[in-house]
């Protein structure tokens, strides 16, 4: 009996250990299953379920520049005016890394997400087939797709997008060219040459601006070069140094993209040649405004990225909700040549002193015409800065 009694507890212990092991494995499996499926957690279940949060309008920039901060302020203002939150919508800006591949990858990612209601994109390369194909794929899924600020090549890809919002870049280039010509003529710099600087010379808005400038400045001044920097700020400055070294007859430096303006001003000051060149630029970075205040930039043509943001939200919402009345208001000539373009205005910013000097090379009256009404506004630097303050902006 003693032998039997001594064996019985050992057998019971074994059975107990077996049960504990089996139960441990069962609870472990259940815990793993819950962690994957989110059982027992209302928060996890909500976060992992598609379509439970607000749908999104996404704005994809071409790169990272203060210009886009003003546009993003416009997007958020547009969201308020259009009451997006009340309609289960929100708008988000995603800044690209300055490459075409970056935009391609962002578009592909959005194509795999179920909460995308609309996409606005500033196309970095107008002839990039891969970007266009990804835009078309999104549209085929029912996502509203438009271009803002930077368009595709409409001749090559007429069906890439239904609408564009932004500057008429040819008009902008002509405005800068007209102002540049008046400055050069007033300084007696006849028969000189100029160089234009941009991130990419095959970008739609850059090319249109450069062509417009060349047309307006006239044949009396020769275009010596168009220099691309691939949105590399160091290269942007190096390009200015190279232009000054390679072209002894250089009379004007033309900045096409926002960061080109301070790059030009800084290098010209570095080389001590300010009295030899006229400097005209696009856009108004905070640094560029400071350079104009210091006499290092002669004039600048400024777009309205704030309004671009407002109108982008307005259009995406109208497309998302099939609001044909709003679309017709924005594009009354749809179906006609140029009828798919909504143009935001332009401002020519001039130094404060010119508004007081009767002999100033550029006067507001020079640009007042019926053709330009509502399209072009001439402002002194101080007046423009006051406008920025109204909207909490430092650049445009």
Secondary structure, 3 states (H helix, E strand, C coil): CHHHHHHHHHHHHHHHHHHHHHHHHHHHHHHHHHHHHCCCCHHHHHHHCCCCCCEEEEEECCCCCHHHHHHHHHHHHHHHHCCCHHHCEEEEEECCCCCHHHHHHHHHHHHCCCCEEEEEECCCCCCCHHHHHHHHHHHHCCCEEEEECCCCCCCCCCCCCCCEEECCHHHHHHHHHHHHHHHHHHCCCCCCEEEEEECCCCCHHHHHHHHHHHHHHCCCCEEEEEEECCCCHHHHHHHHHHHHHHCCCEEEEEECCHHHHHHHHHHHHHHCCHHHCEEEEECCCHHHHHHHHCCCCCEEEECCHHHHHHHHHHHHHHHHCCCHHHHHHHCCCCCCCCCCEEECCEEEEECHHHHCCCCCCCCHHHHCCCCCCCCEEEEEHHHHHHHHHHCCCCCC
